[in-house]
Amino acid sequence: MALIQCKECGHEISDAATSCPHCGAPVKPSTPVKSNTKTYMVSALLLGIVAILIAVANSGPGSIAQQNATVMFGAIGIISIVAAVVLFIKSKNE
């Protein structure tokens, strides 16, 4: 935490304070941290698309291990796309 000067009375106060303890003047809140929601949303969507493409390319007759991998990639793809949709809805509500 750093000390800043109150714009009303000039006393030094904490930059985390919401108001000056000396005069009660409100302190401008610090700049909020930008959310990376859009980056996460695009990443989840791309992961989902790639996982589903791998599942489709891997589908067909094959060993149990190959079938399990197909199901796993399909599930990862679906979960990633659902996560991207949830992040999209969350970003619209903010």
N, C-alpha and C positions, 0 to 999 in steps of 0.2 A: 504494500500500500504506500502511496505517495501522499505528500501533503500538498494541498492546493490552497489558494487564497480565496476567502469568501468575497463574492462580488459586492455584497452589501456593506459588511462591517470591516473587511480587510483582515480578519483573524485567519490564522492557518488552521485548516481542518483536513480531515481524511478525505481522500478522493472516493472512498466507499460510502461516505455519509450521504443520506438523502436530504438532510437539511442541516444548516449551521447550528451547532449546539449553543453558540453565543447569542445570535440574533433571531434564529428560526427561519432564515431565508432558505427557500428550496435550492438545492444544488442540482444542476443539470446532470441527468444520468449519463453515464459513460456510453459510448457507442456500442450497441449490441453486437454480439458476434454473429456474423453471417452464417446462415444455415447452408449445409451442403446437400440439402434434400434433392435438388435437381441432379446433382452429380450421382448420388446414390440411386436415384430413380433410373437414370439412363444406364448405369452400370448393371443394375438388377435386370432391366429389360434386355440388355445385350447378353448377359449371362443366360437368361432364360431362353432366348432365341437360339444361341449356340448349343445349349444343352439339348433342346428339343431336336435341332438338326442332327446332332450326334446320335440321339436315340432313334430317329427315323433312319439314318444311314446304317445303324447297327441292327435294325430290326430284321426279322426274317428267321428262317430255320437256323438253329445253331445249338450250341451247347447250353447247359443250364447257366454257366457263368456268363455267357454272352446275353442270354435272356435277362439275367439279373442286372447286368450292366445297362441294358436297354431300359428296364423299369426304373433303375436308379437315375439315369440321365433324364428320363421323362419326368420323374418326380421333382428333380432339381429344377428343371425347366419350368414346370407349373408353379412351384413355390416361388421361384424368382420373379415370374411374371405377376403373380398375385402380390408380391412385395412391391413391385414397381407401381401397380395400381393403387395400393394402399398409400404409398408415398405421394403419388399424384393427388389423391383425394386429400391427404393431409396438407399438402402445399396449397391447395385451393382454399382450404378452410382457415389458413393463417392470415 
